[in-house]
Amino acid sequence: MSSPLDSTGTPLNTGRTAPLDPPETMTSFQPETIAGQAPPADSVHPRDSSTDAPTSVSRLNDTIRGFIERWGSVWVEGEITSFNRRGGNVFGRLKDLGTESTVAFRIWSSTLNRLPKDLKVGDHVVACVKADYFPRTGDFSFAISAMRHVGLGEQLERLERLRVQLRSEGLFDPVRKKKLPFLPHCIGLITGENSDAEKDVHRNAELRWPRVRFRTQHAAVQGDRCVPETLAALKILDADPEVDVIVIARGGGDPQTLLGFSDERLLRAVAAASTPVVSAIGHENDRPLLDEVADVRASTPTDAAKRVVPDVSEQRALVSQLRARLTGRLTQRVLHDIAQLEQIRSRPALRTPHSMLTSRAQELWMLSNRGRDIVDRRIETERRRTSELGAGLRALSPLATLARGYAIAQLPDGSVLRDAAQAPAGTALRLTIEEGTLTARSEGGIPDAVAHGAATRSRESAEPAESSASVDRPLDDEAPGDGVSAGRA
């Protein structure tokens, strides 16, 4: 490695025993000194400056640069906390592994091509740095000439362990995340006071939905106060029944300043909140763990405003589109039903309905006459049959026999008197005649009639005789001993 040069091009000694002050030949300032006046500022060495003879800023910067250039290159170990690419070059910061000390570095595009391609924030690296000082602006940084990985940085390793733990507990599971309301009545906002993030959320939300309401809780968005103040604001907004959604917004920044939004206490509080939470921390490259736990992740505060409230112009256009579709569908349905009704009305059955009745009138008249004739004939037939049955019934009725002068004699127990021997002298009898009933008393049987009755019973037991109640036998041939008294009333 070549030795550094001073402002005059003279090589400088880079060893530790080198003098702190450059030789007198390091500067080209040689203004003339006028007796009785203060020397020009450019001619005064910073070491020799005083109230009456100050040095110039240019001379001071050149002296500092000459002093710094004698340091040479140094190998240093640390953790990358910032790694931003601009114009093909990289500008970042390297943090001490044990303290919060950091230094700025830059990597020129020519050097970047020789370095590993996967360098990123959180990497534990060893780098060869060389101090550089810009006299014109007074800026101090280190130029990187070489860099290699050592392993994950302590912070990144800790965050990775926390990420694995929370994922195993299901805090990243999409199933547990709550859906945002379509149109929140009130939006809770947690952000820094008078921050650009607050203005972006308000402006973009009001542009999309002018009547949107906010309830803002200011909190520190970096440093030691970030986590406790954010937790307090989240607790207040989550307990407010009017707040429908909570937005935690910050306008990006160095990953080192976003560590508060990967704090385990804040992550668990967000997961336990009953109100949906939107994370709007940083930009696409800044992904704290809050983005994984929140119900919705927005890349920027502007994106959060777009996700939380709908666009009123889009909703109006959608309503107009739906109304037009509904009107078209209803019009089409009405026209279709009208055409179908006209088609039905054009059918012969509905166009001239009386013709169908006329064609059926003759058939109905014939059927009614035929039914009337059938009913009349059936009635006449049943009338004759009823008369015949009535005549037969009257012929078989005991009343017809009683009408010819016979009587029915009954004993006191109600049984019919069939034998004179059943009614000895003095037996009370009940006589039924054609018109009424009377009582009588037996004086005993007549001997000739008794003998005749006994002979009759003997003959009936020898060969059964035909029943005297047969319809085919004339009523006048009935024997007086068949249950009807032989005497006339």
C-alpha positions as CSV (number, residue, x, y, z in Angstrom):
1,M,0.0,0.0,0.0
2,S,1.4,3.4,-0.9
3,S,2.2,6.0,1.7
4,P,-0.2,8.9,2.1
5,L,0.8,12.3,0.8
6,D,0.3,15.7,2.3
7,S,-1.2,18.7,0.6
8,T,2.1,19.5,-1.1
9,G,2.6,15.9,-2.4
10,T,5.3,15.0,0.2
11,P,5.1,11.4,1.5
12,L,4.1,11.2,5.1
13,N,5.4,8.8,7.8
14,T,2.6,6.3,8.7
15,G,4.4,4.8,11.7
16,R,3.3,5.3,15.2
17,T,6.5,7.4,15.9
18,A,5.6,9.9,13.3
19,P,5.4,13.5,14.5
20,L,1.9,14.9,15.0
21,D,2.6,18.1,13.1
22,P,3.5,18.1,9.4
23,P,6.8,19.8,8.4
24,E,6.8,23.4,7.4
25,T,6.8,22.4,3.7
26,M,3.4,20.7,3.9
27,T,1.5,23.9,2.9
28,S,1.8,26.3,0.1
29,F,0.5,29.3,1.9
30,Q,3.3,31.9,1.8
31,P,1.6,35.3,2.0
32,E,3.7,38.4,2.7
33,T,3.7,39.7,6.3
34,I,3.3,43.5,6.7
35,A,4.9,45.0,9.7
36,G,2.5,46.3,12.4
37,Q,-0.5,44.2,11.0
38,A,-1.8,40.8,11.9
39,P,-0.5,38.1,9.6
40,P,-3.0,36.7,7.0
41,A,-5.1,33.8,8.4
42,D,-3.8,31.4,5.7
43,S,-0.2,31.9,6.9
44,V,-0.9,31.0,10.5
45,H,-0.5,27.4,11.5
46,P,-3.3,26.1,13.7
47,R,-0.8,25.3,16.3
48,D,0.4,28.9,16.4
49,S,-3.1,30.6,16.2
50,S,-4.2,33.1,18.8
51,T,-6.9,35.7,19.3
52,D,-4.9,38.3,17.4
53,A,-3.6,35.9,14.8
54,P,-6.3,33.3,14.0
55,T,-5.9,30.6,11.3
56,S,-8.2,30.2,8.4
57,V,-10.8,27.4,8.0
58,S,-9.1,26.2,4.9
59,R,-5.7,26.0,6.7
60,L,-7.4,24.2,9.6
61,N,-9.0,21.6,7.3
62,D,-5.8,21.0,5.4
63,T,-3.9,20.5,8.6
64,I,-6.6,18.0,9.8
65,R,-6.5,16.2,6.5
66,G,-2.7,15.9,6.6
67,F,-2.9,14.6,10.2
68,I,-5.6,12.0,9.4
69,E,-4.0,10.7,6.2
70,R,-1.0,9.6,8.2
71,W,-3.1,7.0,10.0
72,G,-3.1,4.6,7.1
73,S,-5.5,1.6,6.8
74,V,-7.0,-0.2,9.8
75,W,-8.9,-3.5,10.1
76,V,-11.9,-3.1,12.2
77,E,-14.7,-5.5,13.4
78,G,-18.3,-4.5,13.8
79,E,-21.9,-4.9,12.8
80,I,-23.5,-3.2,9.8
81,T,-26.4,-1.1,11.0
82,S,-27.0,0.9,7.8
83,F,-26.3,0.0,4.1
84,N,-27.8,2.4,1.6
85,R,-27.0,2.3,-2.1
86,R,-26.9,5.6,-4.0
87,G,-25.6,6.1,-7.5
88,G,-23.7,2.8,-7.5
89,N,-21.9,3.6,-4.2
90,V,-22.8,2.5,-0.7
91,F,-23.1,4.7,2.3
92,G,-23.6,3.1,5.7
93,R,-22.6,2.8,9.4
94,L,-20.6,0.2,11.3
95,K,-21.5,-0.3,15.0
96,D,-19.3,-1.6,17.8
97,L,-20.2,-5.1,19.0
98,G,-20.2,-4.2,22.7
99,T,-21.2,-0.5,22.9
100,E,-23.3,2.0,20.9
101,S,-20.3,3.5,19.2
102,T,-20.7,3.8,15.4
103,V,-18.6,5.2,12.5
104,A,-19.7,6.2,9.0
105,F,-18.3,4.4,6.0
106,R,-18.5,4.5,2.2
107,I,-17.8,2.0,-0.5
108,W,-17.1,3.2,-4.0
109,S,-18.6,1.3,-6.9
110,S,-15.1,0.1,-8.0
111,T,-14.5,-1.5,-4.6
112,L,-18.1,-2.8,-4.3
113,N,-17.7,-5.1,-7.2
114,R,-14.9,-6.9,-5.3
115,L,-16.9,-7.4,-2.1
116,P,-19.5,-10.2,-1.3
117,K,-22.8,-9.6,-2.9
118,D,-24.9,-10.5,0.1
119,L,-23.8,-7.8,2.5
120,K,-26.7,-6.4,4.4
121,V,-27.9,-4.7,7.6
122,G,-27.1,-6.9,10.6
123,D,-24.1,-8.7,9.2
124,H,-21.1,-9.2,11.5
125,V,-18.1,-8.2,9.4
126,V,-14.4,-7.4,9.4
127,A,-13.5,-4.4,7.2
128,C,-10.3,-2.7,6.1
129,V,-11.0,1.0,6.5
130,K,-9.0,4.1,5.8
131,A,-9.9,7.5,7.3
132,D,-10.8,10.2,4.8
133,Y,-11.4,13.9,5.5
134,F,-13.0,16.3,3.0
135,P,-11.5,19.8,3.5
136,R,-14.1,21.6,1.5
137,T,-17.1,20.3,3.7
138,G,-15.3,19.2,6.9
139,D,-16.9,15.7,6.6
140,F,-15.1,12.7,8.1
141,S,-15.7,9.1,7.2
142,F,-13.9,5.8,6.4
143,A,-13.4,4.4,2.9
144,I,-13.8,0.6,2.7
145,S,-11.3,-1.3,0.7
146,A,-12.1,-4.8,1.8
147,M,-14.9,-6.5,3.9
148,R,-15.8,-10.0,4.7
149,H,-18.4,-11.8,6.8
150,V,-17.8,-13.0,10.4
151,G,-21.3,-14.1,11.2
152,L,-24.7,-12.7,12.1
153,G,-24.6,-9.6,14.2
154,E,-25.7,-9.8,17.8
155,Q,-28.8,-7.7,17.2
156,L,-29.8,-9.7,14.1
157,E,-29.2,-13.0,15.9
158,R,-31.4,-11.9,18.8
159,L,-34.1,-10.8,16.4
160,E,-34.0,-14.0,14.5
161,R,-34.3,-16.0,17.8
162,L,-37.3,-13.9,18.7
163,R,-38.8,-14.3,15.2
164,V,-38.6,-18.1,15.5
165,Q,-40.1,-18.1,19.0
166,L,-43.1,-15.9,18.0
167,R,-43.7,-17.9,14.8
168,S,-43.8,-21.1,16.8
169,E,-46.4,-19.5,19.1
170,G,-48.6,-18.7,16.1
171,L,-48.3,-14.9,16.4
172,F,-47.5,-14.7,12.6
173,D,-50.4,-17.0,11.7
174,P,-52.7,-15.3,9.2
175,V,-55.7,-17.1,10.8
176,R,-55.4,-15.1,14.0
177,K,-55.2,-11.7,12.3
178,K,-58.3,-9.6,12.3
179,K,-59.9,-8.0,9.2
180,L,-60.1,-4.3,8.8
181,P,-63.5,-2.6,8.8
182,F,-64.7,-1.4,5.4
183,L,-65.3,2.2,6.6
184,P,-63.9,2.9,10.2
185,H,-65.8,5.6,12.1
186,C,-62.7,6.6,13.9
187,I,-59.0,5.8,13.3
188,G,-56.5,5.6,16.1
189,L,-53.0,6.9,15.1
190,I,-49.8,6.3,17.0
191,T,-46.9,8.4,15.6
192,G,-44.3,11.0,16.4
193,E,-45.5,14.5,17.2
194,N,-45.5,16.8,14.1
195,S,-43.9,14.0,12.1
196,D,-44.1,13.6,8.3
197,A,-45.7,10.2,8.9
198,E,-48.7,11.9,10.8
199,K,-49.1,14.4,8.0
200,D,-49.0,11.7,5.3
201,V,-51.6,9.6,7.0
202,H,-54.0,12.5,7.6
203,R,-53.6,14.0,4.2
204,N,-54.0,10.8,2.2
205,A,-56.9,9.5,4.3
206,E,-58.8,12.8,4.0
207,L,-58.2,12.8,0.3
208,R,-59.8,9.4,0.0
209,W,-62.6,9.9,2.5
210,P,-63.0,13.6,3.6
211,R,-65.2,12.9,6.6
212,V,-62.7,10.5,8.3
213,R,-62.0,11.1,12.0
214,F,-58.7,10.5,13.8
215,R,-57.7,10.1,17.4
216,T,-54.0,10.6,17.6
217,Q,-51.7,9.6,20.4
218,H,-48.1,10.9,20.1
219,A,-45.2,8.7,21.1
220,A,-41.5,8.6,20.6
221,V,-40.7,6.5,17.6
222,Q,-37.0,5.8,18.5
223,G,-34.8,5.6,21.4
224,D,-35.4,4.4,25.0
225,R,-38.9,6.1,25.2
226,C,-40.2,4.4,22.1
227,V,-41.5,1.1,23.5
228,P,-43.1,2.4,26.8
229,E,-44.8,5.4,25.1
230,T,-46.0,3.2,22.2
231,L,-47.4,0.6,24.6
232,A,-49.2,3.4,26.6
233,A,-50.7,4.9,23.5
234,L,-51.8,1.4,22.2
235,K,-53.5,0.7,25.5
236,I,-55.5,4.0,25.4
237,L,-56.7,3.5,21.8
238,D,-57.5,-0.2,22.2
239,A,-59.7,0.7,25.2
240,D,-61.6,3.4,23.3
241,P,-64.9,1.9,21.9
242,E,-65.1,4.5,19.2
243,V,-61.7,3.5,17.6
244,D,-62.2,0.9,14.9
245,V,-58.6,0.5,13.7
246,I,-55.2,1.5,15.0
247,V,-52.3,2.7,12.8
248,I,-48.7,2.7,14.1
249,A,-46.8,4.9,11.7
250,R,-43.2,6.0,11.3
251,G,-41.4,7.5,8.3
252,G,-38.7,4.8,7.9
253,G,-35.1,5.4,9.0
254,D,-32.0,3.5,9.9
255,P,-32.7,-0.1,11.0
256,Q,-30.8,0.8,14.3
257,T,-33.6,3.3,15.1
258,L,-36.4,0.8,14.3
259,L,-35.3,-1.7,16.9
260,G,-38.1,-0.5,19.3
261,F,-40.7,-1.9,16.9
262,S,-39.2,-5.3,17.2
263,D,-39.4,-5.3,21.0
264,E,-41.1,-8.4,22.4
265,R,-43.3,-6.4,24.8
266,L,-44.7,-4.3,22.0
267,L,-45.2,-7.3,19.7
268,R,-47.2,-9.2,22.3
269,A,-49.3,-6.2,23.2
270,V,-50.2,-5.8,19.5
271,A,-51.1,-9.5,19.2
272,A,-53.3,-9.2,22.2
273,A,-55.1,-6.1,21.1
274,S,-58.9,-6.4,20.4
275,T,-58.8,-3.7,17.8
276,P,-57.2,-4.4,14.4
277,V,-53.6,-2.9,14.1
278,V,-51.9,-1.6,11.0
279,S,-48.1,-1.4,10.9
280,A,-46.8,1.4,8.8
281,I,-43.1,1.5,9.8
282,G,-40.4,2.5,7.3
283,H,-40.3,1.5,3.7
284,E,-40.1,-1.7,1.7
285,N,-36.5,-2.4,2.9
286,D,-37.3,-1.7,6.6
287,R,-39.1,-4.7,8.1
288,P,-39.3,-4.8,11.9
289,L,-41.1,-7.7,13.5
290,L,-44.1,-5.5,14.1
291,D,-44.9,-5.9,10.4
292,E,-45.2,-9.7,11.0
293,V,-47.4,-9.5,14.1
294,A,-49.7,-6.7,13.0
295,D,-53.0,-7.6,11.4
296,V,-52.1,-5.6,8.2
297,R,-48.7,-4.5,7.1
298,A,-48.4,-1.2,5.1
299,S,-45.1,-0.4,3.4
300,T,-45.4,3.4,4.1
301,P,-47.7,5.7,6.1
302,T,-49.3,6.7,2.8
303,D,-50.0,3.1,2.0
304,A,-51.6,2.7,5.5
305,A,-54.0,5.5,4.7
306,K,-55.0,3.8,1.5
307,R,-55.6,0.5,3.2
308,V,-57.6,1.9,6.1
309,V,-60.2,3.9,4.3
310,P,-61.8,3.4,0.9
311,D,-61.6,5.9,-1.9
312,V,-64.9,7.9,-2.0
313,S,-64.6,8.5,-5.8
314,E,-64.0,4.8,-6.4
315,Q,-67.0,3.9,-4.2
316,R,-69.2,6.4,-6.0
317,A,-68.1,5.0,-9.4
318,L,-68.8,1.5,-8.0
319,V,-72.3,2.5,-6.8
320,S,-73.0,4.1,-10.2
321,Q,-71.8,1.0,-12.0
322,L,-74.0,-1.3,-9.8
323,R,-77.0,1.0,-10.3
324,A,-76.5,0.9,-14.0
325,R,-76.2,-2.9,-14.0
326,L,-79.3,-3.2,-11.8
327,T,-81.3,-0.9,-14.1
328,G,-80.2,-2.9,-17.1
329,R,-81.1,-6.2,-15.5
330,L,-84.5,-5.0,-14.4
331,T,-85.3,-3.4,-17.8
332,Q,-84.2,-6.6,-19.5
333,R,-86.4,-8.7,-17.2
334,V,-89.4,-6.5,-17.6
335,L,-89.1,-6.5,-21.4
336,H,-88.7,-10.3,-21.4
337,D,-91.8,-10.7,-19.2
338,I,-93.8,-8.3,-21.5
339,A,-92.8,-10.3,-24.6
340,Q,-93.6,-13.6,-22.8
341,L,-97.0,-12.2,-21.8
342,E,-97.8,-11.0,-25.3
343,Q,-96.9,-14.5,-26.6
344,I,-99.2,-16.1,-24.1
345,R,-102.0,-13.7,-25.0
346,S,-101.6,-14.5,-28.7
347,R,-102.5,-18.1,-28.2
348,P,-106.0,-19.1,-29.5
349,A,-107.1,-20.3,-26.1
350,L,-106.6,-16.8,-24.7
351,R,-107.3,-14.8,-27.8
352,T,-110.9,-16.2,-28.2
353,P,-111.6,-18.1,-25.1
354,H,-115.4,-18.4,-25.9
355,S,-114.6,-20.7,-28.9
356,M,-113.4,-23.4,-26.5
357,L,-116.7,-23.1,-24.6
358,T,-118.8,-23.2,-27.7
359,S,-117.1,-26.4,-29.0
360,R,-117.7,-28.0,-25.7
361,A,-121.3,-26.8,-25.2
362,Q,-122.9,-29.5,-27.5
363,E,-120.9,-32.2,-25.9
364,L,-121.9,-31.0,-22.4
365,W,-125.6,-30.9,-23.5
366,M,-125.5,-34.5,-24.8
367,L,-123.7,-35.8,-21.7
368,S,-126.2,-34.0,-19.4
369,N,-129.2,-35.6,-21.3
370,R,-127.6,-39.0,-21.2
371,G,-127.0,-38.7,-17.5
372,R,-130.6,-37.5,-16.9
373,D,-132.0,-40.5,-18.9
374,I,-129.8,-43.0,-17.0
375,V,-130.9,-41.5,-13.7
376,D,-134.5,-41.6,-14.6
377,R,-134.4,-45.2,-15.7
378,R,-132.5,-46.2,-12.6
379,I,-135.0,-44.5,-10.4
380,E,-137.9,-46.2,-12.2
381,T,-136.3,-49.6,-11.9
382,E,-135.6,-49.1,-8.2
383,R,-139.2,-47.9,-7.7
384,R,-140.6,-51.1,-9.1
385,R,-138.2,-53.2,-7.1
386,T,-139.2,-51.4,-3.9
387,S,-142.9,-52.1,-4.7
388,E,-142.2,-55.7,-5.2
389,L,-140.2,-56.0,-2.0
390,G,-142.9,-54.1,-0.1
391,A,-145.6,-56.5,-1.4
392,G,-143.5,-59.5,-0.4
393,L,-142.8,-58.0,3.0
394,R,-146.5,-57.3,3.6
395,A,-147.3,-60.9,2.6
396,L,-144.9,-62.3,5.1
397,S,-145.9,-59.9,7.9
398,P,-148.0,-61.3,10.8
399,L,-150.1,-58.2,10.5
400,A,-151.6,-59.6,7.3
401,T,-152.6,-62.8,9.2
402,L,-154.0,-60.7,12.0
403,A,-156.0,-58.7,9.5
404,R,-157.8,-61.9,8.4
405,G,-159.1,-62.3,12.0
406,Y,-156.4,-64.4,13.7
407,A,-154.8,-63.5,17.1
408,I,-151.5,-64.3,18.8
409,A,-151.8,-65.7,22.3
410,Q,-148.9,-65.2,24.7
411,L,-148.3,-66.6,28.2
412,P,-147.5,-64.3,31.1
413,D,-143.8,-64.8,30.6
414,G,-144.1,-63.5,27.0
415,S,-143.7,-66.8,25.2
416,V,-146.1,-67.6,22.4
417,L,-148.8,-70.2,23.2
418,R,-148.4,-73.1,20.8
419,D,-150.1,-76.0,22.7
420,A,-153.4,-76.0,24.6
421,A,-151.7,-78.0,27.3
422,Q,-149.5,-74.9,28.1
423,A,-152.6,-73.0,29.2
424,P,-154.5,-75.0,31.8
425,A,-157.7,-73.5,33.3
426,G,-157.1,-70.2,35.0
427,T,-154.0,-69.2,33.0
428,A,-153.9,-65.5,32.1
429,L,-153.3,-64.9,28.4
430,R,-152.4,-61.8,26.3
431,L,-154.1,-61.7,22.9
432,T,-152.7,-59.5,20.1
433,I,-155.2,-58.8,17.3
434,E,-155.1,-56.5,14.3
435,E,-156.1,-53.4,16.2
436,G,-154.7,-53.6,19.8
437,T,-154.1,-56.1,22.6
438,L,-156.4,-57.6,25.2
439,T,-156.2,-60.0,28.1
440,A,-158.0,-63.3,28.6
441,R,-158.1,-66.3,30.9
442,S,-158.0,-69.9,29.8
443,E,-160.8,-72.3,30.9
444,G,-158.8,-75.3,29.9
445,G,-158.3,-77.2,26.7
446,I,-161.1,-78.8,24.5
447,P,-160.6,-82.6,24.4
448,D,-161.0,-83.0,20.6
449,A,-158.6,-80.1,20.0
450,V,-156.1,-81.6,22.4
451,A,-156.1,-85.0,20.6
452,H,-155.8,-83.3,17.3
453,G,-152.8,-81.3,18.5
454,A,-151.1,-84.4,19.8
455,A,-151.6,-86.3,16.6
456,T,-150.2,-83.3,14.7
457,R,-147.0,-83.2,16.8
458,S,-146.6,-86.9,16.3
459,R,-146.8,-86.6,12.6
460,E,-144.4,-83.7,12.5
461,S,-141.8,-85.7,14.4
462,A,-142.2,-88.7,12.0
463,E,-141.8,-86.6,8.8
464,P,-141.1,-83.0,8.8
465,A,-143.8,-80.9,7.2
466,E,-143.4,-77.8,5.2
467,S,-143.5,-74.6,7.1
468,S,-146.9,-73.1,7.3
469,A,-145.4,-69.6,7.0
470,S,-144.2,-70.3,3.3
471,V,-145.1,-67.5,0.9
472,D,-146.2,-70.1,-1.7
473,R,-149.0,-71.5,0.6
474,P,-152.3,-69.6,0.9
475,L,-152.8,-68.0,4.2
476,D,-156.2,-69.7,4.6
477,D,-154.5,-73.2,4.8
478,E,-152.6,-72.4,8.0
479,A,-153.3,-74.7,10.9
480,P,-154.8,-73.1,14.0
481,G,-152.0,-74.6,16.2
482,D,-148.9,-72.8,14.6
483,G,-148.9,-70.0,17.1
484,V,-152.0,-68.2,15.9
485,S,-155.2,-68.8,17.9
486,A,-157.8,-70.9,16.1
487,G,-160.7,-68.7,17.4
488,R,-161.6,-65.4,15.7
489,A,-161.6,-62.4,17.8
